[in-house]
Amino acid sequence: MLTFVPEEIENYSIQHTSKLPNYLQKLIRLTQETREDAMMLSGPIEGNLLQLLVISTKAKRILEIGTFTGFSAQMMADALPNDGEIITCDIDKETAKIANECFLESGHSEKITQKLGPALETMSELKGSFDIIFIDADKENYTAYYEKSMDLLSDSGLIIIDNVLWGGRVLNPKDETDIAIASLNDHITNDSRVTHVMLPIRDGVMLVTPSNK
Ligand SMILES: C[S@@+](CC[C@H](N)C(=O)[O-])C[C@H]1O[C@@H](n2cnc3c(N)ncnc32)[C@H](O)[C@@H]1O
């Protein structure tokens, strides 16, 4: 699991965070047993943070960039009201199928729409505004996702961006991915349209909201 916190502190935090329902514990186990890239799962602490933000902002319409096996989409869908909606995008057919099976098992599948294809194309086709946009896909497109999200966000909406610390490599960016994430962090910091906070939980989570839209 990606985290800067010592393992025993991470485990203590998980023990003192709301428990996951059985079907999501099963999804985590299945992802860990069958996928070499299982560390892409956002996990129980970030999943509960997402859920708490959905509840506290009374979000009704959510966009997720990066479904993977469906864990974060499902955490947010569970917290949406019955007339809420989450659109989640990915390019990977195989993981989208695993996600779809979990959504059907959850009892919340009617709130979730999966879009398969490059997220920038999907975002260009979307209409209306979103209360929460969670960005958790290919890092090279992060600034493009952020700018498209600003266009799609409601006036008091929230953009949540995962992996903004990128294992600490943002301190001394070397490869294309490091540079993309560090550039986005600087871009947001210099963006006078927004109020934002970088939370050093897990691999870094940025929260952004329009300040004068
Ligand atoms: C870190 S994982 C998402 C994890 C998920 N949010 C969770 O918490 O379980 C990133 C996902 O982004 C997807 N992805 C990569 N490039 C993409 C693109 N151009 N458009 C849409 N999805 C993309 C990958 O296939 C992968 O499933």
The ligand as a Tripos MOL2 file, in Angstrom:
@<TRIPOS>MOLECULE
LIG
   27    29     1     0     0
SMALL
NO_CHARGES

@<TRIPOS>ATOM
      1 C1         -4.9380    4.3270   -9.8660 C.3       1 LIG1
      2 S1         -6.0400    3.4410  -10.8870 S.3       1 LIG1
      3 C2         -7.6120    3.9750  -10.2700 C.3       1 LIG1
      4 C3         -7.8840    3.4330   -8.8830 C.3       1 LIG1
      5 C4         -9.3170    3.5660   -8.4280 C.3       1 LIG1
      6 N1         -9.7410    4.9530   -8.4000 N.3       1 LIG1
      7 C5         -9.4520    2.9660   -7.0410 C.2       1 LIG1
      8 O1         -9.3780    3.6630   -6.0430 O.co2     1 LIG1
      9 O2         -9.5820    1.7330   -6.9660 O.co2     1 LIG1
     10 C6         -5.8670    4.2840  -12.4050 C.3       1 LIG1
     11 C7         -6.7870    3.8170  -13.5390 C.3       1 LIG1
     12 O3         -6.6930    4.7770  -14.6040 O.3       1 LIG1
     13 C8         -6.9120    4.1020  -15.8210 C.3       1 LIG1
     14 N2         -6.4330    4.9260  -16.9360 N.ar      1 LIG1
     15 C9         -5.1560    5.0920  -17.3720 C.ar      1 LIG1
     16 N3         -5.1350    5.9140  -18.4310 N.ar      1 LIG1
     17 C10        -6.4200    6.2850  -18.6860 C.ar      1 LIG1
     18 C11        -7.0460    7.1220  -19.6570 C.ar      1 LIG1
     19 N4         -6.3330    7.7700  -20.5850 N.pl3     1 LIG1
     20 N5         -8.3730    7.2780  -19.6100 N.ar      1 LIG1
     21 C12        -9.1200    6.6320  -18.6650 C.ar      1 LIG1
     22 N6         -8.5730    5.8250  -17.7190 N.ar      1 LIG1
     23 C13        -7.2550    5.6590  -17.7260 C.ar      1 LIG1
     24 C14        -6.1460    2.7930  -15.6420 C.3       1 LIG1
     25 O4         -6.6230    1.8230  -16.5620 O.3       1 LIG1
     26 C15        -6.4060    2.4770  -14.1620 C.3       1 LIG1
     27 O5         -7.4740    1.5590  -14.0220 O.3       1 LIG1
@<TRIPOS>BOND
     1     1     2 1
     2     2     3 1
     3     2    10 1
     4     3     4 1
     5     4     5 1
     6     5     6 1
     7     5     7 1
     8     7     8 2
     9     7     9 1
    10    10    11 1
    11    11    12 1
    12    11    26 1
    13    12    13 1
    14    13    14 1
    15    13    24 1
    16    14    15 ar
    17    14    23 ar
    18    15    16 ar
    19    16    17 ar
    20    17    18 ar
    21    17    23 ar
    22    18    19 1
    23    18    20 ar
    24    20    21 ar
    25    21    22 ar
    26    22    23 ar
    27    24    25 1
    28    24    26 1
    29    26    27 1
@<TRIPOS>SUBSTRUCTURE
     1 LIG1         1 GROUP 0 **** ****
